[in-house]
Amino acid sequence: MNKNNTNINPMDEEMLPEYDFTVGIRGKHYQEYRQGHTVKISQTDGTTVVLFYIWLY
């Protein structure tokens, strides 16, 4: 943990400097996300649960 961030108030409205989104593109993956996405959850017993989500509007 960075020593400079230990006294930051959690209720502070300002974004921390390490969360810099100035070079991000809003909506870059919007169309792909609406077409559906798969989530794989690995269980402790070795099985995998696969869930497919699709946007229904």
N, CA, C and O atoms as a GROMACS GRO file, in nm:
protein
  228
    1MET      N    1   0.084  -0.118   0.000
    1MET     CA    2   0.000   0.000   0.000
    1MET      C    3   0.088   0.124   0.000
    1MET      O    4   0.193   0.127   0.065
    2ASN      N    5   0.046   0.222  -0.070
    2ASN     CA    6   0.119   0.347  -0.080
    2ASN      C    7   0.096   0.429   0.047
    2ASN      O    8  -0.018   0.448   0.088
    3LYS      N    9   0.202   0.478   0.110
    3LYS     CA   10   0.190   0.555   0.233
    3LYS      C   11   0.116   0.686   0.212
    3LYS      O   12   0.058   0.739   0.307
    4ASN      N   13   0.117   0.740   0.092
    4ASN     CA   14   0.050   0.866   0.065
    4ASN      C   15  -0.101   0.854   0.070
    4ASN      O   16  -0.170   0.954   0.090
    5ASN      N   17  -0.155   0.734   0.050
    5ASN     CA   18  -0.300   0.715   0.043
    5ASN      C   19  -0.361   0.670   0.175
    5ASN      O   20  -0.480   0.641   0.178
    6THR      N   21  -0.285   0.662   0.284
    6THR     CA   22  -0.337   0.609   0.409
    6THR      C   23  -0.432   0.704   0.480
    6THR      O   24  -0.517   0.658   0.556
    7ASN      N   25  -0.422   0.833   0.459
    7ASN     CA   26  -0.504   0.931   0.529
    7ASN      C   27  -0.615   0.989   0.442
    7ASN      O   28  -0.666   1.097   0.472
    8ILE      N   29  -0.654   0.921   0.337
    8ILE     CA   30  -0.758   0.972   0.247
    8ILE      C   31  -0.895   0.939   0.305
    8ILE      O   32  -0.921   0.826   0.344
    9ASN      N   33  -0.981   1.038   0.309
    9ASN     CA   34  -1.117   1.021   0.358
    9ASN      C   35  -1.197   0.941   0.256
    9ASN      O   36  -1.203   0.981   0.140
   10PRO      N   37  -1.259   0.828   0.295
   10PRO     CA   38  -1.336   0.748   0.198
   10PRO      C   39  -1.458   0.821   0.146
   10PRO      O   40  -1.512   0.783   0.041
   11MET      N   41  -1.504   0.924   0.215
   11MET     CA   42  -1.620   1.000   0.170
   11MET      C   43  -1.581   1.113   0.075
   11MET      O   44  -1.667   1.187   0.028
   12ASP      N   45  -1.452   1.127   0.047
   12ASP     CA   46  -1.404   1.233  -0.041
   12ASP      C   47  -1.458   1.209  -0.182
   12ASP      O   48  -1.453   1.097  -0.231
   13GLU      N   49  -1.507   1.312  -0.245
   13GLU     CA   50  -1.568   1.301  -0.377
   13GLU      C   51  -1.466   1.296  -0.490
   13GLU      O   52  -1.503   1.266  -0.604
   14GLU      N   53  -1.341   1.324  -0.465
   14GLU     CA   54  -1.240   1.330  -0.570
   14GLU      C   55  -1.189   1.192  -0.605
   14GLU      O   56  -1.180   1.104  -0.519
   15MET      N   57  -1.156   1.172  -0.732
   15MET     CA   58  -1.101   1.046  -0.780
   15MET      C   59  -0.953   1.040  -0.746
   15MET      O   60  -0.882   1.140  -0.758
   16LEU      N   61  -0.906   0.924  -0.704
   16LEU     CA   62  -0.764   0.907  -0.673
   16LEU      C   63  -0.682   0.918  -0.800
   16LEU      O   64  -0.731   0.883  -0.908
   17PRO      N   65  -0.557   0.964  -0.791
   17PRO     CA   66  -0.475   0.985  -0.910
   17PRO      C   67  -0.446   0.857  -0.988
   17PRO      O   68  -0.423   0.863  -1.109
   18GLU      N   69  -0.446   0.742  -0.922
   18GLU     CA   70  -0.416   0.617  -0.996
   18GLU      C   71  -0.532   0.571  -1.083
   18GLU      O   72  -0.516   0.480  -1.164
   19TYR      N   73  -0.650   0.633  -1.068
   19TYR     CA   74  -0.764   0.602  -1.153
   19TYR      C   75  -0.776   0.710  -1.261
   19TYR      O   76  -0.865   0.794  -1.255
   20ASP      N   77  -0.688   0.705  -1.358
   20ASP     CA   78  -0.684   0.806  -1.464
   20ASP      C   79  -0.753   0.751  -1.588
   20ASP      O   80  -0.701   0.660  -1.652
   21PHE      N   81  -0.869   0.805  -1.622
   21PHE     CA   82  -0.945   0.761  -1.737
   21PHE      C   83  -0.942   0.862  -1.852
   21PHE      O   84  -1.031   0.862  -1.936
   22THR      N   85  -0.841   0.948  -1.855
   22THR     CA   86  -0.837   1.052  -1.957
   22THR      C   87  -0.811   0.996  -2.096
   22THR      O   88  -0.846   1.061  -2.194
   23VAL      N   89  -0.750   0.879  -2.108
   23VAL     CA   90  -0.720   0.824  -2.240
   23VAL      C   91  -0.820   0.716  -2.279
   23VAL      O   92  -0.807   0.656  -2.386
   24GLY      N   93  -0.920   0.690  -2.196
   24GLY     CA   94  -1.020   0.588  -2.226
   24GLY      C   95  -1.120   0.636  -2.331
   24GLY      O   96  -1.137   0.756  -2.350
   25ILE      N   97  -1.184   0.542  -2.397
   25ILE     CA   98  -1.285   0.572  -2.497
   25ILE      C   99  -1.418   0.521  -2.445
   25ILE      O  100  -1.437   0.400  -2.430
   26ARG      N  101  -1.510   0.612  -2.418
   26ARG     CA  102  -1.641   0.574  -2.364
   26ARG      C  103  -1.720   0.496  -2.470
   26ARG      O  104  -1.733   0.541  -2.584
   27GLY      N  105  -1.773   0.380  -2.431
   27GLY     CA  106  -1.855   0.299  -2.520
   27GLY      C  107  -1.777   0.217  -2.620
   27GLY      O  108  -1.833   0.172  -2.720
   28LYS      N  109  -1.648   0.196  -2.596
   28LYS     CA  110  -1.563   0.124  -2.691
   28LYS      C  111  -1.614  -0.017  -2.718
   28LYS      O  112  -1.609  -0.063  -2.832
   29HIS      N  113  -1.662  -0.088  -2.616
   29HIS     CA  114  -1.708  -0.226  -2.631
   29HIS      C  115  -1.859  -0.239  -2.618
   29HIS      O  116  -1.910  -0.347  -2.590
   30TYR      N  117  -1.930  -0.131  -2.637
   30TYR     CA  118  -2.074  -0.128  -2.617
   30TYR      C  119  -2.148  -0.228  -2.707
   30TYR      O  120  -2.229  -0.307  -2.657
   31GLN      N  121  -2.123  -0.225  -2.836
   31GLN     CA  122  -2.194  -0.313  -2.929
   31GLN      C  123  -2.162  -0.460  -2.903
   31GLN      O  124  -2.252  -0.544  -2.907
   32GLU      N  125  -2.037  -0.492  -2.876
   32GLU     CA  126  -1.999  -0.630  -2.848
   32GLU      C  127  -2.065  -0.681  -2.720
   32GLU      O  128  -2.108  -0.796  -2.714
   33TYR      N  129  -2.074  -0.596  -2.620
   33TYR     CA  130  -2.134  -0.634  -2.494
   33TYR      C  131  -2.283  -0.662  -2.510
   33TYR      O  132  -2.336  -0.754  -2.448
   34ARG      N  133  -2.350  -0.585  -2.592
   34ARG     CA  134  -2.494  -0.606  -2.615
   34ARG      C  135  -2.522  -0.734  -2.691
   34ARG      O  136  -2.632  -0.788  -2.680
   35GLN      N  137  -2.427  -0.783  -2.768
   35GLN     CA  138  -2.446  -0.907  -2.842
   35GLN      C  139  -2.439  -1.029  -2.751
   35GLN      O  140  -2.481  -1.138  -2.790
   36GLY      N  141  -2.386  -1.012  -2.631
   36GLY     CA  142  -2.380  -1.121  -2.534
   36GLY      C  143  -2.238  -1.146  -2.490
   36GLY      O  144  -2.142  -1.116  -2.562
   37HIS      N  145  -2.225  -1.201  -2.371
   37HIS     CA  146  -2.093  -1.234  -2.320
   37HIS      C  147  -2.104  -1.358  -2.230
   37HIS      O  148  -2.211  -1.386  -2.175
   38THR      N  149  -1.995  -1.429  -2.216
   38THR     CA  150  -1.990  -1.552  -2.139
   38THR      C  151  -1.909  -1.531  -2.012
   38THR      O  152  -1.803  -1.468  -2.015
   39VAL      N  153  -1.959  -1.584  -1.901
   39VAL     CA  154  -1.889  -1.580  -1.774
   39VAL      C  155  -1.864  -1.724  -1.731
   39VAL      O  156  -1.957  -1.804  -1.722
   40LYS      N  157  -1.738  -1.757  -1.705
   40LYS     CA  158  -1.702  -1.891  -1.658
   40LYS      C  159  -1.662  -1.883  -1.512
   40LYS      O  160  -1.574  -1.804  -1.476
   41ILE      N  161  -1.726  -1.964  -1.427
   41ILE     CA  162  -1.698  -1.966  -1.284
   41ILE      C  163  -1.642  -2.103  -1.249
   41ILE      O  164  -1.709  -2.205  -1.266
   42SER      N  165  -1.518  -2.105  -1.201
   42SER     CA  166  -1.454  -2.230  -1.161
   42SER      C  167  -1.490  -2.260  -1.016
   42SER      O  168  -1.465  -2.178  -0.927
   43GLN      N  169  -1.547  -2.377  -0.993
   43GLN     CA  170  -1.585  -2.419  -0.860
   43GLN      C  171  -1.468  -2.488  -0.790
   43GLN      O  172  -1.373  -2.530  -0.856
   44THR      N  173  -1.474  -2.498  -0.659
   44THR     CA  174  -1.366  -2.560  -0.582
   44THR      C  175  -1.357  -2.710  -0.606
   44THR      O  176  -1.252  -2.770  -0.584
   45ASP      N  177  -1.467  -2.773  -0.652
   45ASP     CA  178  -1.464  -2.917  -0.677
   45ASP      C  179  -1.412  -2.952  -0.817
   45ASP      O  180  -1.413  -3.068  -0.856
   46GLY      N  181  -1.368  -2.852  -0.892
   46GLY     CA  182  -1.310  -2.875  -1.024
   46GLY      C  183  -1.406  -2.855  -1.140
   46GLY      O  184  -1.364  -2.856  -1.255
   47THR      N  185  -1.534  -2.837  -1.111
   47THR     CA  186  -1.631  -2.814  -1.218
   47THR      C  187  -1.632  -2.667  -1.258
   47THR      O  188  -1.585  -2.581  -1.184
   48THR      N  189  -1.685  -2.641  -1.375
   48THR     CA  190  -1.694  -2.504  -1.425
   48THR      C  191  -1.838  -2.474  -1.462
   48THR      O  192  -1.902  -2.552  -1.533
   49VAL      N  193  -1.889  -2.363  -1.414
   49VAL     CA  194  -2.023  -2.317  -1.448
   49VAL      C  195  -2.008  -2.210  -1.555
   49VAL      O  196  -1.935  -2.113  -1.538
   50VAL      N  197  -2.078  -2.229  -1.668
   50VAL     CA  198  -2.070  -2.135  -1.779
   50VAL      C  199  -2.206  -2.066  -1.792
   50VAL      O  200  -2.309  -2.132  -1.809
   51LEU      N  201  -2.205  -1.934  -1.784
   51LEU     CA  202  -2.327  -1.855  -1.797
   51LEU      C  203  -2.314  -1.762  -1.917
   51LEU      O  204  -2.210  -1.698  -1.936
   52PHE      N  205  -2.417  -1.756  -1.998
   52PHE     CA  206  -2.418  -1.668  -2.114
   52PHE      C  207  -2.522  -1.560  -2.090
   52PHE      O  208  -2.638  -1.589  -2.065
   53TYR      N  209  -2.480  -1.435  -2.099
   53TYR     CA  210  -2.568  -1.321  -2.079
   53TYR      C  211  -2.588  -1.249  -2.211
   53TYR      O  212  -2.494  -1.229  -2.288
   54ILE      N  213  -2.712  -1.211  -2.236
   54ILE     CA  214  -2.744  -1.134  -2.355
   54ILE      C  215  -2.836  -1.020  -2.313
   54ILE      O  216  -2.920  -1.036  -2.226
   55TRP      N  217  -2.818  -0.906  -2.376
   55TRP     CA  218  -2.897  -0.789  -2.345
   55TRP      C  219  -3.034  -0.800  -2.412
   55TRP      O  220  -3.043  -0.810  -2.534
   56LEU      N  221  -3.139  -0.799  -2.331
   56LEU     CA  222  -3.274  -0.801  -2.385
   56LEU      C  223  -3.336  -0.664  -2.360
   56LEU      O  224  -3.353  -0.622  -2.246
   57TYR      N  225  -3.370  -0.598  -2.466
   57TYR     CA  226  -3.425  -0.462  -2.449
   57TYR      C  227  -3.563  -0.455  -2.490
   57TYR      O  228  -3.624  -0.349  -2.482
   0.00000   0.00000   0.00000
